[in-house]
Amino acid sequence: MAKAPGGGRQSEKDLKVRVKTSKGRKIGSTLWLQRQLNDPYVARARNEGMRSRAAYKLTELDERFGLLRKGMRVVDLGAAPGGWSQVAAGIVGTTAENPLVVGIDYLDMDPIPGVILLKKDFTEDDAPDMLIEAMGGHKADLVLSDMAAPTTGHRATDHLRIIHLVELAADFAIQVLAPGGTFIAKVFQGGTEHELLAMLKKNFATTQHAKPPASRQGSAETYLVARGFRGT
Ligand SMILES: C[S@@+](CC[C@H](N)C(=O)[O-])C[C@H]1O[C@@H](n2cnc3c(N)ncnc32)[C@H](O)[C@@H]1O
């Protein structure tokens, strides 16, 4: 069994492509490359013109929870390279005349037809207002956060950063969701603070954790799904 960096274990017998360690390539990079070349979601994303394998996490969450419907307004926090925005755009039927999907990331993103993409750090004070303005002042039906802070390697610092991002996303969701709306956020197992969960339970009819099959088994990543926003 090979331990893939930051991900799950891949059985040697399941590998279609084996990558030899070459001079100058670190073992971690070799295993990453091997995992990419053998990952069916990576191949599917390439064949279907999706920008990321992450796109299938939203597709699978949607299949399980029935999140997306035509005409819905969606905010995508941490949108780059744009897989989730692509999935949402395809289902809600957004257009340049009536944009229903707004995404934000501090990284550059190629345009997606009908989607407003802001290049901005979501933790900056003016980011929420910029998103609200981009939505034309309308309430959202779905707030998605796939944001992940870059890790420092210092466990306590990383944990605090992750929690901070989720809390900011949750506060924003409560500010902009229409009654009945849904909030989805990437969290890490063992990392959802009781205080945050209690706050979400107060504001939403149901809250649960879900790990879609496209999320690598060995990764601690999971998604918090809060549905039935009670309204402010
Ligand atoms: C896992 S990727 C998102 C993948 C995306 N859902 C997709 O399907 O293509 C996480 C993203 O969160 C972004 N991110 C992390 N912290 C952020 C912040 N403070 N503001 C904006 N974006 C942030 C990163 O730049 C990264 O692009």
The ligand as an SDF file (V2000), in Angstrom:
LIG
                    3D

 27 29  0  0  0  0  0  0  0  0999 V2000
  -10.2970   23.1830   -2.4900 C   0  0  0  0  0  0  0  0  0  0  0  0
  -10.1550   24.7160   -3.3100 S   0  0  0  0  0  0  0  0  0  0  0  0
  -11.7660   24.9460   -3.9750 C   0  0  0  0  0  0  0  0  0  0  0  0
  -12.0860   24.0990   -5.1550 C   0  0  0  0  0  0  0  0  0  0  0  0
  -13.3920   24.4670   -5.8000 C   0  0  0  0  0  0  0  0  0  0  0  0
  -14.5440   24.1070   -4.9680 N   0  0  0  0  0  0  0  0  0  0  0  0
  -13.5690   23.8050   -7.1350 C   0  0  0  0  0  0  0  0  0  0  0  0
  -14.4370   22.9440   -7.2730 O   0  0  0  0  0  0  0  0  0  0  0  0
  -12.8460   24.1630   -8.0750 O   0  0  0  0  0  0  0  0  0  0  0  0
  -10.1360   25.8530   -1.9730 C   0  0  0  0  0  0  0  0  0  0  0  0
  -10.0330   27.2970   -2.4200 C   0  0  0  0  0  0  0  0  0  0  0  0
  -10.2510   28.1320   -1.2820 O   0  0  0  0  0  0  0  0  0  0  0  0
   -9.5460   29.3210   -1.5400 C   0  0  0  0  0  0  0  0  0  0  0  0
   -9.4300   30.1170   -0.3110 N   0  0  0  0  0  0  0  0  0  0  0  0
   -8.8540   29.7550    0.8560 C   0  0  0  0  0  0  0  0  0  0  0  0
   -8.9060   30.7710    1.7250 N   0  0  0  0  0  0  0  0  0  0  0  0
   -9.5460   31.7930    1.0930 C   0  0  0  0  0  0  0  0  0  0  0  0
   -9.8960   33.1160    1.4700 C   0  0  0  0  0  0  0  0  0  0  0  0
   -9.5720   33.6040    2.6790 N   0  0  0  0  0  0  0  0  0  0  0  0
  -10.5460   33.8920    0.5880 N   0  0  0  0  0  0  0  0  0  0  0  0
  -10.8380   33.4280   -0.6420 C   0  0  0  0  0  0  0  0  0  0  0  0
  -10.5360   32.1780   -1.0640 N   0  0  0  0  0  0  0  0  0  0  0  0
   -9.8870   31.3740   -0.2010 C   0  0  0  0  0  0  0  0  0  0  0  0
   -8.2110   28.8330   -2.0850 C   0  0  0  0  0  0  0  0  0  0  0  0
   -7.5440   29.8500   -2.7970 O   0  0  0  0  0  0  0  0  0  0  0  0
   -8.6590   27.6670   -2.9820 C   0  0  0  0  0  0  0  0  0  0  0  0
   -8.7830   28.0740   -4.3050 O   0  0  0  0  0  0  0  0  0  0  0  0
  1  2  1  0
  2  3  1  0
  2 10  1  0
  3  4  1  0
  4  5  1  0
  5  6  1  0
  5  7  1  0
  7  8  2  0
  7  9  1  0
 10 11  1  0
 11 12  1  0
 11 26  1  0
 12 13  1  0
 13 14  1  0
 13 24  1  0
 14 15  1  0
 14 23  1  0
 15 16  2  0
 16 17  1  0
 17 18  1  0
 17 23  2  0
 18 19  1  0
 18 20  2  0
 20 21  1  0
 21 22  2  0
 22 23  1  0
 24 25  1  0
 24 26  1  0
 26 27  1  0
M  CHG  2   2   1   9  -1
M  END
$$$$
